[in-house]
Amino acid sequence: MASFISRLESATRWFPVSMPLAERKLVRKLDWLVLPYACLSFFVKYLDVSALTNAYVSGMKHDLVLSGNRLNYINAAYEVGYVVFQIPSNMVLIKYPAQYYLPAAEIFWGLFTLGTAFVKNYKQLVVMRFFVGLSATSCYVGLVHVVNSWYRKEELGRRNALFWIANPIGQMFAGYLQAAAYTHLNNNHGLQGWRWLFIICTVITIPIALLGFLIFPDMPERTKSRFLNTEEKALANKRLQEEGFKPSTGLNKTIIKRIFTSWRFYAFVLLLVIFCNMTYSEATPFILWLDSQPDKYPVALVNNLSTVTNGAAVAGALMMSFYSDIRGSRAEPIILSGILCIFANLVLSIWNIPDDLKFFAYISVGWSYGTIPVLIAWTAEGLAGDSEVRALTLASYNCLGEITSLVVPLVAWPVSKAPGFRGGFIWATVLSVFYLLNVAWIIIKQKRSNKKITMEEEQGSREEDSVVTDQLTTQGEVTKL
C-alpha cells in the first residue's frame, strides 16, 4: 500500500522533487488531517442540498403538490438561510477553533435534513429547507479558508481540487442514491423513495461530523492538534511565512479599512460571483431538460444522466488544477473556462439545435464549472498577505454568489420557462464576456503591483548597498588616519 501511494505521488507530482524529507512528511500528514474531513463534509453538504432536486423529479413534486415556480421558492428559502450568516460565520472562524465550530454546525444541518424526510406539505418543506441552509452556512466558506491556510502556493491548486470535487461528486452520488431509493425503497415502510433519500443522507452526515471533532487541525497559528508535534507545527508556520502568507492577527477595527481599500477584494469577489452565475446551466436547467422528455428519459435515467455535468466538472477540476500547479500559471485554465462558457451558453440560447450538441454544450459548462478550485487558489495567492481579508473575501464572494443565485433564477431561469430558458442562456453568455474582461483586469493589476514591488525592492537594495559602501569608505578613511 505504501509503495502504491509513493508511486501515485510520483506520477501526479504531488510533491516537488526538491522538497526535503521532513517537509514532505509534514505535508503528507497535513493532507490526511485537513483534506479527509474537509472533502467528506463538503461532499455531504452537496449530497444533502442536491437531494432536493433529485427528490423533486422522483415523486416529491406530485406528493407535495409543488406546481408552478414552487421549486424556485423552496430553493430561495434555502438560499436565504444560507446567506444570512456567511460573513459572520468566517468572523467566528477567525476567533474560535474550527475543529469544534464546523462539525457542530454539520450535526445541525444533518438533523434538519432528516426532518425534510417527514414534511407533509409545501409550507413545512420551505421552513425545513431554510434551516438546512442556515446550519450549512459555515461549511464551504469555513472549510475553504482552512484548506487555503495550510499550504504553499504551488500546492494549493491540487488540494483545492480534491476539496472542491466533493461538490459535484456529492451531486452525482445524490443522483445515483435517489435512483436506487426510487427503485428499491419506494413505499418501503410506508415512505416514498424520495423520503428515504433524505434519511440516508442524514445517516451519512452525522458520522462525518464526529470525524471532524477528532482529526481537524484548526488554523496553523493556533493549532492544538494531537497529531502534530511541536517541530511540525513550527515547520508548518515557517513554510507559510516563506510563501508570504501572514498569520491571523485576529479581529480588530482595521479590518474594515483593509477590505475596502484593497482592489483585490473587489476584483476577486466580482470574478467569482460572475463565474457562479455564468455556469448556472450545468445544474437545474440541465436536469429539467432531461425531465421534460419522459418518453425518452424515465425517472431513474434522469437521475443518472443528471450526473454527467458533475462528472465533467470533476475531470475539469482535477486536470486544470494539477496543470496550473505544475505549470505555475492560473490564467490559462481560467481563460479557457470563459471561452467555453461563451460558446456553450450561446449555443443553448439558440435552443433549436440537435440534442447531441445540447449535451456537448451542457458538458462544456460542467467542465468550465470545474475551474472553481483554480479561481480559489488564485484568490488565496492574491490575498496571501492578509489572512482576515482573505477569509472575508471568500465569505463575501460566496454570500453574493448565493444572493444572486437566489434572485437571478426567479427572473432569468424560472421553472415555468423550462426547458428552453432563452433569457437565462443569453444572460449567461453576456456574463461570460464580462468574466473574461475581469480576468484581464486582474492580470494587468497584478503585473503592475508586482512591478512596483520589484522596483521598491531594487531601490531598497541600492540604498542598502549605498549605505554599506559609505560605511566601508568611512572605515577606510579612519584606517588611513
N, C-alpha and C positions, 0 to 999 in steps of 0.2 A: 504493500500500500504506500509506504513511504517513498519507495522507488518510483511508483507511478506518479505521485504528487510532484516529485522532483522533476521528472521528465515533462509533466504538464506545465510546470512553472517555467522550465527552459523553453518549451515550444511556444508558449504565449508571451515570453519575455516579461514575465510577471515582476521580476526584479532586474534592475540594471546590472550588467556584468561586473561593474566596478564596485558594487555595494559591498561593504565589509561584512564579514560573517555575523558579528554581533548585531549590526543593524538589520541584516536580513532576518535573523532570528526574532528580533523585536517586531518587525513589520508583519512577519508570518503570525505572530501571536496577536497582534492588533487586528489582523484580518479575522481571526477566529473569535475575538471578543466583540468587535464592533459590527461586522457585517452580518453574521447569522441572525442576531436579534433584529437588526435594522431591516434586513431583507424580509424576514418572516413577518414582522409587524406590518410592514408596508404591503406585503402580499395579502394578509388577511383583511387589511383596511379595504383594498380594492376588491377582494373577494366579497366582502360584506356590502360594499357600495354597488358594485355592478350586478349583484344578485337581484336587485330590484328590476332592472331592465329585462333580465332573463326570466324572472318570475312574471313580469308583465305580459310577455308573449307566450307564457306557458300556463295560462289559466287565471292569473290574478285579475287581468283586465275584465274578464267575464264575471268572476266570482264577486268582485267588489264594485262592479259597475263603474269602471274607470273610463268613461266616454269622453269625447272631445279632447281638450287640452289638459285633462286632469293629470296625465303623466308629467307634463311640464310643471304643473303646480306642486306636485309631490316632490319632484327634483328641486324645485325652488325652495321648498320648506327645508330640505336637507342643506342646500347651499346657504340659506340664511343662518341656520345653526352653525354651519361650518366656518363662515367668515367672521362672525362677531368676535371671536376670541383669538384670531390668528396672530396679530401683532402682540397683544398682551401675553399670549402663550409663550412666545420666544423671549419676552422680557422676563417671564417667570423662569425660563430655562437658563437665562444669564445668571440668575440669583440662586436657584435651587437645584439640587442634584438630579440629573437626567435619569439616572438608573432607578429612581423612585417615581418621579413625576410621570414619565412617559408610559411605563407599564400600568400604573394605576388608572390612567385615562383609558387605556386599552381594555381593561376589565369592564369599565362602564359601557363603552360602545359595544362590547360583546353582549352584555346583558340587554341593551336596547335592541340589538339585532335579534336576539331571542324573542323579545316582545313583539317584533314585527311578524313573527310566525303565527301569532294568535289574534291579530287585528280582525275586526268584524266588518268594518266599513271604511269608506274613503277618509272620513274625518280622523278616525283613530290612526290610520296609516300616515296621514300628514303629520300628526303630533309625534308619532314614533320616529319618523324619519328626521324630524327636526332635532330630536335628542341624540340620534345616531350621529348626525353631523356635528352637534355641539361637543360631544365627548370625543369625537375623532379629530377635532381641530388640531391638537398638538402633534399628531403622528408625523405627517410629512414634513412640516416646517421645522419641527424639533429634530427629527432624525437626520434630515439633510444637512442641518447645521452641524450636528455632532460628527457625521461622516466626513464633512469637509474641514473639520478641525484637527484631524489626526495625521494627515498625510502630506508628503511633499507634492509639489505641483506636478511632477512627472508621473506621480502615482494616482492622481485624482480622477482622471478620465475613466480608468478601468474600474476603480472602486465605485464611482458614481453609477457606472453602467450596471454593475452587479446589483447595486442597491435599487436602481430605478426599474430594472426589468421585472422586479417583483410586481410592479403595477400591471403591465399587460399580461404577465403570467397569471396574476390573480384574476383578471378579467377572463382570460382563456379558461382557467380552471372552473370559474363560475359557470361558464357555458357548458363545459363537459359535465359538471356536477348537476346542473339543472336538467340536462338531457337524461342523466342517469336517474335522478329523482323522479322526473316525469314518467320515465319508462318503468321503473321498478318499485317506487314507493307511493305512487299516486293512489289516494284513498286508503292507504295503509293506516290502520288505527283511526280511521275517520278523518285523516288530514290529507289535503290535496298535495300534489308533488311540489308545488311552489312553496308551500309552508315548510315542508321537510328541508328545503334548501336553506332556509334561514336557521333552522335548528342545527343542521350540520355545520354551518358557518360558525355558530357560537361554540360548538364542541371543538372546533379547530382553533378559535381565537383565544380562549381563556388560558390554555397551557402555554401558549407563546408569550402571553403577558407575564406569566410566572417565570419563564426563562429570562426575561428582561431583568427582573429583580435580582436574579442570580449572577448574570455574567456581564451586563452592560457596564462599560467603564467610566461613564460620565465624560467631562471635558478634560483635556490634557493637563491644564494648570492646576486642577483641584482633584484629580482622580484619586480614589482610595481603593482601587481595585485590588483584591486579594491575589489576583493572578499576575500582577506586575510587581517586580521588586523595585527597590529604591533606585538602582542603577538604570533600570529600564525606563522608569518614569522620567529620570533626568535626561536620558538619551532621547526620549520621545519629544520632550520640550526643546532640546538643543536642535534637533532636526528641523523643527518648525521655525525656530528663530533664524536658522541659516537660510531658509526659504523666504524670509521676510514676513512670516505670519506672526503677528503680535499677540501675546496672551490677553485675555479679557481683563479689563480694568474695572469691571462692574458697571452698574447703572449710576449715572451722575447727570448733572444739569447740562454738561457739554454735548451730550449725545444728540440732542435736537439740532444744535448748530452744525455738528459734524455731518448729520444726514442731509440737511437742506443746503449745505454749501458744497456738497460732493456731486460733481457731474456724473460720476459713476453710478450713484444711487438712482438717478433719474434714467440714465441710459439703459442700465441692465433691467430695471423694473419694467420699463416700457417694452424692451425687447422681448422679455419673457411673457408679458401679458399678451402682446400681439401674437406671439407664437402659439400660445394656448388656444387662441380664438381661430387662427387660420387653419389649425389641424382638427377642428371640431368634427368634421365629416367622417373621420375614421371610426367613430363610435356609434352613437344613436342613429344618425342618418343611414349608416350602412346596414345596421340590423333591421331598421324599419323598411328599407328597400327589400331586404330578403323576406321579411314578414308580409310584404304586400303581394307576394306571389305564392299563396298557399298550395296551389296545384303543382307548382314546381319545387317548392321547398317546404316540406312538412315541419311541424314544430321542432322535433328532435334535430333535424338537419339545419334549421335556422340557428339553433343554439350552438351547433358545432361549427357551421360556416362563419358565424359571427366572430370566431376567434382568429380568422385569417389575418385581419389587420393587426391584431395584437401580436401574432407571430412575426409579422413583418417588422413591427416596432422593436421586438426583442432582437431580431437579427440586425436591424439598423443600429440599435443602441450599442450592441457589442462590437460590431465592425467599425463603426465610426469613432467610438471612444478609444478602442485599442489603437486605431490608426492615429488619432490625434495625440495620444500619449507618446507613441513611438516616433511619430513624425515631429512632435514638438510644435504642432500648429493646430489651433482650434478653428481657424477661419474656414478652411476648405470644406469640411462636412457641414458647417453651419450655412455656408452659401449654397451648397448643393441642396439642402433641405428647402430653402426658399424657392429655388428654381423648380424643384419637383412639385411643390405646392401650387405654384402659379399654373403649371401645366395641368395638374390633376383637377383643381377646382374650376379652372376654365373649361375643361372638357365636360365635367359634370354639370356645369351651368347650362351647357347646350342640351344635355339630357337625352335627346333623341339620337342615341348612338348605340352600337352593338353592346350587348351585355358583357362580352369579353373585355371591351375597352373600359366599361364601367368598373369591372373587377380590378383591372390594372390601375385605374385612377385611384380607387379606394385603397388599394395596396400601396400605392406610391405615397399617399397621405400617411398611411400607417408607418411606412419606412421613415418618412420625414419626422413623424412624432418621436421616433427613437433618438432624435438629436438632443432631447432634453438633458441627458447626462453631460453632454459636451458643453451645452449652454451653462449648466450649473457649475461645472469645473471652471469655465471661462469667467464666470461671475465671482467665484471664490478667489481665483487668482487676482482678478482686478481689484478686489477689496481685501487683499491679504493683510494690509497694514492696520485694519480696524475690525476687531472681532465683533464688536457690538453692532456696528453699521452693517457688517456682513450678515449677521443674524436677522436684523430687521429688514434688510433688503430682500432676503429670501422669504421672510414672512409677508412683506408688503406685496411682492410680485404674486405670491400665491393667493393672498387676500383679494387683490384687484382682479386677478385671473378668475377667481371663483365668482366675484361680483358680476363681472362681465358674462361669465357662463350662466349666471342666474338671469340676467336681464336680456342679453342678446338672443338666446334661443326663443324667448317669448315673441320676439319681433321677426328675427331672420329665419328661425328654424321651428316654427310652430308645428306640432304634430299633425294638425289638420291639413297642412300643406305637403305632408309626406306622400310619396317618397321623392318627388321632384325637387323641392326646396330651391327653386331657382334663385330667389333673393339671397338665400344663405350662401350658395356657392359663389355668386357674384361678390358678395361681401367678403368671403374668404379669399377670393382672388385679389381684391384690392388690398387687403391686409398683408398678403404675401409680398406684394410690391413694397409696401411700407416697411416690412420686416427687413428686406434686403437693404433698403436705404438706411435703416437704423444700424445694421451691421457695419456698413461702410463708414458711418459717422463714428462709431466706437473705435474702429481700426485706426482712423485718422487721428482721433483724440489721443489714443494710446501711444501712437508713434510720436506725436508732439510732446506728450508728457515724458516719454522715455528719453527723447532727445534733450528735453530741458534738464532732466535728472542727470544725464550723462555730462552735459555741459557744466552743470553745477559741481559735479564730482571732479571733472577735469580742472575746473577753476580752483576748487579747494585743494587739489593735489599740487597745482602750480604754486599756490600760495604757501603750502606746507614746504615745498621744495625751496621756495624763496627764503622762507624763514630759516631752514636748515643751512642754506648757503650763507646767509648773513651771519649765522652763529659761527660757522666754520671760518668765515673771513675774520670775524672779530677775534676768535681764538688764535688765528694765525698772527694777527697784528699784536696780540698780547704776547705771544711767544717771541716775536721779534724784539719786542721791548725788553 
